[in-house]
Amino acid sequence: MINHWDELIQFQSAEYTQAYLKNRYKTAGYDDFSAKSYENCYAFMYYLEHGEAYYRQAIQAPVSIQPVLLFYGFVHLLKACLLSVDPLYPETTSVLAHGVTSRKKKKQNYRFGEDEVKIQKMGLCAHLANKMFQLGPLEGNKYSMQSLLMQIPELDTAFPHQKHFIFVEEKGGKYLLPSKVLDGFHMTAERFSNYLAEKMHGRLEGVGADEGGVSFSCGEFLPLPFRFHLFKKQFCFPFKMHKENDLPDILVHYLLLYNLSMISRYETEWWAELLKSRETSDFPAITLFLHTAMEKGPFLCLQFLTAKNE
């Protein structure tokens, strides 16, 4: 089922990985790039190897323990990603904590979609947000599980009566967003074109707008707020404006997997009842997310590691 490991296998060569890290560190402007690439080479390889082991076990494991396996597998892949941009990782023990908190005691009639996570000042979450995505402080930011699930286009079938994304068409070497996207954002075509240009930091070319929609040219992989539907191999755009639209996919997956792993470990009664009774819409959303995370987690990390330095 998972084929991204075939592409990640290139990093299981010390010779290749050291050269890869050396180039990344040199491009980023680190003075001791050669020494650091040598020091970090095997840690990088072992992070990927250990992460893969967790994912392969998750495929065979019952759903009840999949969140734990997927979370720790994802964390190990993210540590490799961090090491590709931060040669000093982990510089202090403060970055080793998860960096996220959730409600310790679930309320009566608890619904997963209504639950929240809160980002802490220190820890892995804030560190990867800063080092991998150059995001400012996220301390204190809260995100509901529903708002995060809505950011994953592969979950479209879990919410059949809600439209969260519009698919992007490709015609003649250009991308086209249908005009109905303007209704969701309550913008004119001109205002929306300016909004896109601002969000994508000048990476758009040939932006045009008419009654058919908004057309533009860009690089091979569209940045946020666009997202990639892995199973349909197609880019899509959020149907409405939400603050979570600017949250990188890796952070969305990290926060969801963190909370699900905590629930799986510490809210055993609620978790078991969910899996058995399937009374609410939580079950299809969580199940489809876990299925998606098995494949998209490695894909997102591969995409990050192989992205061209700009």
C-alpha positions, 0 to 999 in steps of 0.5 A: 500500500505504501510506496513512498518508502521506495523513494526514501530508500536512497537515504539509506546510503551513508555516502548519499546522505552525507552528500545530501546533508552537506549540500543542504547545510552549505546552501543554508549558510552553515560554516561547518557544513562538512563536519555537521553532515558527517556527524548527522548522517547516521542519525538521519538514516536511523530516524527514517529507518525507525519511522518506517518500522512504526508505519509498517507495524501500523498497517498490520496493527488493529485500529485501536493502537494505530494512532500511537504507532502512526504518531511515533512513526511520523515523529521520527520522520519529522526528526529527519526532516528537522535534521536536514535544515537544523544541523544542531537538532536537538540542541537542547532537551526542551525541543524533545517534548511534544510541545502540544497539550490537550484536555486531560479529562474529557467532558461528558458526551465527549465528541472528538471533533469538538476537542482542542489542542493547544500549542506550547512555547517549547517543544517539537511542534513549535521547533519544526514550525519555525525551522521547517516552515519559518512560522512565527510563534504559535504559543497558545494557538488552539485548534479544534479537531474538526477544524484540522480534519477539514484541512485534509482533502482526502477526508471528503467522503467522511463529510458527504454533506459538507464541501471543504475544497474545490479541485483545481483544473489544469488546462494548457499549462495553466491552473484554473479555479472555478468561479464558485470559489469567489462565493466561498471567499466573498470576493470579487475576481480582482480581489481574489487574484490579489489575495492569491498573489499575496498568499503565494509571495509573488510565485503566481504568473499570468493571473487572469479572472473572468466569468469562468474563474481565476487562472494562473501559472505557478511552479510544479507544486502549489504552495498553501493555501492549496493542498494536494489530494494524494489519492486523486493526485489533484490540487485543491483549494479551500472552499472558505477562509479559515485561519487553519488554511495557512497551517502546513499539512505536516503540522495538521497531521502532527496535531491530529495524530498527537491527540488521537495517540493520547486518546488511544493511550489514556481514554481507553473506555471512550476509544473502545466504545467509539470503535465498537458502537460507531454511533457518531460521525467521529468514527468514519472521520477518524478511520479515514484519517488514519488510513490517509495518514499511513500514506500521506505522512511519508509522502509529506516528509519525502516531499519536504526532503526532496524539495528544491532549495529556493 
